[in-house]
Amino acid sequence: MTGSHIRPGPKRRGYDGTVPMKVLLAAPRGYCAGVERAVEAVEAALAKHGAPVYVRKQIVHNLHV
């Protein structure tokens, strides 16, 4: 490799080396309607049949939730 592909970061950094960031939260936020229905369906199946209840795929397809 002859050259660096890494761009220099912002010049203004905090005293601990971090870059100040502004975080914006969406409002309202929460699960989509499909996830709410899927969770309600699993809860209803648990109430009616007891554990265990198996699902074929993830009902919440966001790995951070």
DONUTI-721210 format. One record per atom (N, C-alpha, C, O, CB): atom name; x, y, z. Coordinates in steps of 0.02 Angstrom, whole numbers, plus 50000, padded with zeros to 5 digits. Glycine has a CB too. Layout:
<sites>
SITE  atom      u      v      w
SITE    CA      X      Y      Z
...
</sites>
This chain:
<sites>
SITE  atom      u      v      w
SITE     N  50042  49941  50000
SITE    CA  50000  50000  50000
SITE     C  50044  50062  50000
SITE     O  50087  50070  50044
SITE    CB  49952  50000  50061
SITE     N  50034  50105  49951
SITE    CA  50078  50162  49945
SITE     C  50053  50223  49983
SITE     O  50093  50264  50006
SITE    CB  50088  50180  49874
SITE     N  49989  50231  49989
SITE    CA  49961  50289  50023
SITE     C  49909  50270  50074
SITE     O  49883  50214  50073
SITE    CB  49931  50337  49973
SITE     N  49895  50315  50118
SITE    CA  49845  50302  50170
SITE     C  49776  50322  50145
SITE     O  49768  50375  50114
SITE    CB  49862  50340  50235
SITE     N  49727  50280  50158
SITE    CA  49658  50295  50140
SITE     C  49619  50322  50200
SITE     O  49558  50330  50196
SITE    CB  49624  50233  50113
SITE     N  49653  50335  50254
SITE    CA  49620  50360  50315
SITE     C  49621  50436  50313
SITE     O  49674  50467  50309
SITE    CB  49655  50332  50379
SITE     N  49562  50465  50317
SITE    CA  49558  50538  50319
SITE     C  49568  50562  50390
SITE     O  49548  50529  50438
SITE    CB  49489  50562  50292
SITE     N  49600  50619  50398
SITE    CA  49607  50646  50466
SITE     C  49540  50666  50494
SITE     O  49496  50688  50458
SITE    CB  49655  50706  50467
SITE     N  49532  50657  50559
SITE    CA  49469  50674  50592
SITE     C  49463  50749  50603
SITE     O  49506  50787  50583
SITE    CB  49464  50638  50658
SITE     N  49408  50769  50635
SITE    CA  49398  50840  50649
SITE     C  49454  50866  50694
SITE     O  49480  50830  50736
SITE    CB  49330  50853  50682
SITE     N  49471  50929  50684
SITE    CA  49526  50957  50723
SITE     C  49505  50974  50794
SITE     O  49548  50974  50839
SITE    CB  49552  51019  50689
SITE     N  49442  50988  50806
SITE    CA  49419  51007  50873
SITE     C  49396  50945  50910
SITE     O  49345  50916  50893
SITE    CB  49363  51060  50869
SITE     N  49432  50927  50960
SITE    CA  49415  50868  51000
SITE     C  49410  50890  51074
SITE     O  49439  50940  51095
SITE    CB  49468  50812  50991
SITE     N  49374  50850  51112
SITE    CA  49368  50863  51183
SITE     C  49433  50847  51219
SITE     O  49479  50819  51189
SITE    CB  49311  50822  51213
SITE     N  49438  50865  51281
SITE    CA  49499  50854  51319
SITE     C  49517  50780  51325
SITE     O  49576  50764  51336
SITE    CB  49493  50884  51388
SITE     N  49468  50735  51319
SITE    CA  49483  50664  51325
SITE     C  49492  50631  51256
SITE     O  49496  50569  51253
SITE    CB  49427  50629  51363
SITE     N  49497  50670  51202
SITE    CA  49508  50642  51136
SITE     C  49445  50626  51098
SITE     O  49450  50605  51040
SITE    CB  49549  50582  51142
SITE     N  49388  50635  51128
SITE    CA  49325  50619  51093
SITE     C  49302  50679  51052
SITE     O  49321  50736  51064
SITE    CB  49271  50599  51143
SITE     N  49261  50664  51004
SITE    CA  49231  50717  50962
SITE     C  49162  50731  50988
SITE     O  49121  50685  50994
SITE    CB  49230  50695  50887
SITE     N  49146  50795  51004
SITE    CA  49079  50811  51028
SITE     C  49027  50792  50975
SITE     O  49037  50804  50915
SITE    CB  49073  50885  51046
SITE     N  48971  50764  50997
SITE    CA  48918  50744  50951
SITE     C  48851  50768  50977
SITE     O  48842  50777  51037
SITE    CB  48918  50667  50943
SITE     N  48806  50779  50931
SITE    CA  48738  50797  50949
SITE     C  48694  50737  50931
SITE     O  48694  50715  50873
SITE    CB  48714  50862  50912
SITE     N  48658  50710  50979
SITE    CA  48614  50653  50968
SITE     C  48543  50677  50964
SITE     O  48518  50712  51008
SITE    CB  48623  50600  51025
SITE     N  48509  50658  50910
SITE    CA  48439  50676  50900
SITE     C  48396  50614  50908
SITE     O  48409  50563  50876
SITE    CB  48428  50708  50830
SITE     N  48346  50617  50950
SITE    CA  48300  50561  50960
SITE     C  48234  50576  50924
SITE     O  48206  50630  50931
SITE    CB  48288  50549  51035
SITE     N  48211  50527  50887
SITE    CA  48147  50535  50852
SITE     C  48091  50530  50903
SITE     O  48094  50494  50952
SITE    CB  48139  50481  50797
SITE     N  48038  50568  50890
SITE    CA  47980  50565  50934
SITE     C  47918  50565  50891
SITE     O  47913  50609  50848
SITE    CB  47979  50625  50984
SITE     N  47872  50522  50898
SITE    CA  47874  50467  50946
SITE     C  47919  50411  50921
SITE     O  47931  50405  50861
SITE    CB  47803  50440  50960
SITE     N  47943  50371  50966
SITE    CA  47986  50315  50947
SITE     C  47961  50253  50982
SITE     O  47926  50257  51032
SITE    CB  48060  50328  50964
SITE     N  47977  50196  50955
SITE    CA  47955  50133  50983
SITE     C  47953  50080  50929
SITE     O  47980  50090  50874
SITE    CB  47886  50140  51016
SITE     N  47921  50026  50943
SITE    CA  47916  49971  50895
SITE     C  47867  49990  50840
SITE     O  47820  50028  50851
SITE    CB  47895  49906  50929
SITE     N  47878  49962  50780
SITE    CA  47829  49971  50726
SITE     C  47767  49929  50743
SITE     O  47769  49886  50787
SITE    CB  47859  49951  50657
SITE     N  47713  49942  50707
SITE    CA  47650  49907  50720
SITE     C  47656  49832  50711
SITE     O  47625  49794  50747
SITE    CB  47594  49934  50675
SITE     N  47696  49810  50662
SITE    CA  47705  49739  50650
SITE     C  47738  49704  50709
SITE     O  47720  49648  50727
SITE    CB  47746  49728  50588
SITE     N  47788  49737  50739
SITE    CA  47822  49707  50797
SITE     C  47774  49706  50856
SITE     O  47773  49656  50893
SITE    CB  47885  49748  50815
SITE     N  47735  49759  50866
SITE    CA  47687  49759  50922
SITE     C  47638  49702  50915
SITE     O  47623  49668  50964
SITE    CB  47650  49826  50925
SITE     N  47612  49691  50854
SITE    CA  47565  49635  50843
SITE     C  47598  49568  50854
SITE     O  47568  49523  50883
SITE    CB  47536  49638  50772
SITE     N  47661  49560  50832
SITE    CA  47696  49497  50840
SITE     C  47708  49481  50914
SITE     O  47699  49425  50936
SITE    CB  47763  49498  50803
SITE     N  47728  49531  50953
SITE    CA  47739  49521  51025
SITE     C  47673  49504  51059
SITE     O  47671  49460  51102
SITE    CB  47770  49585  51057
SITE     N  47619  49539  51040
SITE    CA  47553  49524  51069
SITE     C  47532  49452  51052
SITE     O  47503  49418  51094
SITE    CB  47500  49574  51044
SITE     N  47546  49430  50991
SITE    CA  47528  49361  50971
SITE     C  47566  49310  51011
SITE     O  47538  49259  51032
SITE    CB  47541  49351  50896
SITE     N  47630  49322  51024
SITE    CA  47670  49276  51064
SITE     C  47645  49276  51136
SITE     O  47639  49223  51167
SITE    CB  47745  49295  51062
SITE     N  47630  49335  51163
SITE    CA  47604  49338  51232
SITE     C  47537  49302  51237
SITE     O  47524  49268  51287
SITE    CB  47596  49411  51254
SITE     N  47494  49309  51186
SITE    CA  47429  49274  51186
SITE     C  47439  49198  51182
SITE     O  47404  49161  51216
SITE    CB  47385  49298  51127
SITE     N  47486  49176  51141
SITE    CA  47501  49104  51136
SITE     C  47528  49077  51203
SITE     O  47510  49022  51223
SITE    CB  47551  49091  51080
SITE     N  47570  49116  51236
SITE    CA  47595  49095  51302
SITE     C  47538  49090  51353
SITE     O  47536  49042  51392
SITE    CB  47648  49144  51327
SITE     N  47493  49139  51352
SITE    CA  47437  49138  51399
SITE     C  47391  49079  51386
SITE     O  47365  49049  51433
SITE    CB  47398  49204  51395
SITE     N  47380  49062  51323
SITE    CA  47334  49008  51306
SITE     C  47365  48939  51312
SITE     O  47333  48893  51338
SITE    CB  47308  49018  51236
SITE     N  47427  48931  51289
SITE    CA  47458  48865  51286
SITE     C  47514  48854  51335
SITE     O  47535  48797  51346
SITE    CB  47483  48853  51217
SITE     N  47540  48906  51365
SITE    CA  47597  48900  51410
SITE     C  47662  48894  51371
SITE     O  47663  48889  51310
SITE    CB  47588  48839  51455
SITE     N  47717  48894  51408
SITE    CA  47783  48890  51378
SITE     C  47800  48817  51362
SITE     O  47773  48772  51395
SITE    CB  47837  48920  51424
SITE     N  47842  48804  51315
SITE    CA  47875  48852  51271
SITE     C  47834  48868  51210
SITE     O  47793  48828  51187
SITE    CB  47943  48825  51250
SITE     N  47844  48927  51183
SITE    CA  47815  48948  51119
SITE     C  47873  48961  51072
SITE     O  47919  48998  51089
SITE    CB  47768  49013  51127
SITE     N  47871  48931  51014
SITE    CA  47925  48939  50964
SITE     C  47900  48982  50906
SITE     O  47842  48978  50886
SITE    CB  47949  48871  50939
SITE     N  47945  49024  50880
SITE    CA  47930  49063  50820
SITE     C  47980  49045  50766
SITE     O  48037  49025  50781
SITE    CB  47932  49141  50836
SITE     N  47959  49051  50704
SITE    CA  48002  49030  50648
SITE     C  48057  49079  50633
SITE     O  48112  49059  50613
SITE    CB  47960  49019  50586
SITE     N  48045  49143  50642
SITE    CA  48095  49195  50628
SITE     C  48094  49245  50684
SITE     O  48051  49242  50728
SITE    CB  48082  49230  50559
SITE     N  48142  49291  50683
SITE    CA  48143  49344  50734
SITE     C  48080  49386  50729
SITE     O  48058  49404  50675
SITE    CB  48206  49389  50725
SITE     N  48051  49401  50787
SITE    CA  47993  49445  50786
SITE     C  48014  49518  50791
SITE     O  47976  49563  50772
SITE    CB  47944  49427  50842
SITE     N  48072  49531  50818
SITE    CA  48101  49597  50818
SITE     C  48165  49592  50778
SITE     O  48214  49562  50800
SITE    CB  48115  49624  50892
SITE     N  48166  49621  50718
SITE    CA  48224  49613  50674
SITE     C  48271  49673  50677
SITE     O  48297  49695  50626
SITE    CB  48201  49602  50603
SITE     N  48281  49698  50736
SITE    CA  48330  49750  50748
SITE     C  48376  49723  50802
SITE     O  48355  49714  50859
SITE    CB  48297  49819  50770
SITE     N  48439  49710  50785
SITE    CA  48485  49678  50832
SITE     C  48501  49720  50893
SITE     O  48527  49694  50942
SITE    CB  48549  49660  50796
SITE     N  48486  49784  50891
SITE    CA  48502  49828  50947
SITE     C  48445  49833  50997
SITE     O  48451  49867  51048
SITE    CB  48520  49897  50922
SITE     N  48389  49801  50983
SITE    CA  48331  49804  51028
SITE     C  48330  49742  51072
SITE     O  48285  49734  51113
SITE    CB  48265  49809  50988
</sites>
